[in-house]
Amino acid sequence: MDDDQDYLSQMKSRVESFGFQTMLAESQKEAEEMIEKTKPDLAILDLMMENEDSGFILCYKMKEKIP
């Protein structure tokens, strides 16, 4: 999850080069919707997104849903 399109694109390419499938989210809300539908093996988050605490809140919510 990141709000910087260039960073998202670079990170996606890098992670996929290791053989992983990727899903991208540009906001906390979009990421939360993805988490409801899937359980990712790995999450790379920008802690300061649309709000200063968006990434921290998302981490907390993910911890509750994904062991």
C-alpha positions as CSV (number, residue, x, y, z in Angstrom):
1,M,0.0,0.0,0.0
2,D,1.4,3.4,-1.0
3,D,0.0,6.6,-2.3
4,D,3.1,7.2,-4.6
5,Q,2.4,5.7,-8.0
6,D,6.1,5.5,-9.0
7,Y,7.0,3.7,-5.8
8,L,4.1,1.3,-6.2
9,S,5.2,0.4,-9.8
10,Q,8.8,-0.1,-8.8
11,M,7.9,-2.2,-5.7
12,K,5.5,-4.3,-7.8
13,S,8.1,-5.1,-10.4
14,R,10.7,-6.0,-7.7
15,V,8.4,-8.2,-5.7
16,E,7.1,-10.0,-8.9
17,S,10.8,-10.6,-9.9
18,F,10.9,-13.0,-6.9
19,G,7.9,-14.9,-8.2
20,F,5.2,-13.4,-6.0
21,Q,1.8,-12.3,-7.2
22,T,1.0,-8.7,-6.2
23,M,-2.0,-6.7,-5.3
24,L,-1.8,-2.9,-5.0
25,A,-3.7,-0.5,-2.9
26,E,-3.5,3.3,-3.0
27,S,-5.4,4.0,0.2
28,Q,-6.1,2.6,3.6
29,K,-9.8,2.0,2.6
30,E,-8.8,0.1,-0.6
31,A,-6.3,-2.0,1.4
32,E,-8.9,-2.8,4.0
33,E,-11.3,-4.0,1.3
34,M,-8.5,-6.3,-0.1
35,I,-7.8,-7.7,3.3
36,E,-11.5,-8.7,3.8
37,K,-11.3,-10.7,0.5
38,T,-7.9,-12.2,0.7
39,K,-5.2,-13.1,3.3
40,P,-1.9,-12.0,2.0
41,D,1.4,-13.7,2.8
42,L,3.3,-10.4,2.8
43,A,2.2,-6.8,3.1
44,I,4.5,-3.8,2.4
45,L,2.9,-0.6,3.8
46,D,3.6,3.1,3.7
47,L,2.9,4.1,7.3
48,M,2.0,7.7,6.4
49,M,-0.6,7.8,3.7
50,E,-3.6,10.0,3.2
51,N,-3.5,10.7,7.0
52,E,-0.5,10.6,9.1
53,D,-1.7,7.5,10.9
54,S,-3.3,5.6,8.0
55,G,-0.6,2.9,7.8
56,F,-0.5,2.4,11.5
57,I,-4.3,2.0,11.7
58,L,-4.1,-0.5,8.8
59,C,-1.3,-2.5,10.5
60,Y,-3.5,-2.7,13.6
61,K,-6.5,-3.9,11.7
62,M,-4.5,-6.4,9.7
63,K,-3.1,-7.9,12.9
64,E,-6.6,-8.5,14.1
65,K,-7.6,-10.3,10.8
66,I,-4.4,-12.1,9.8
67,P,-2.6,-14.1,12.5
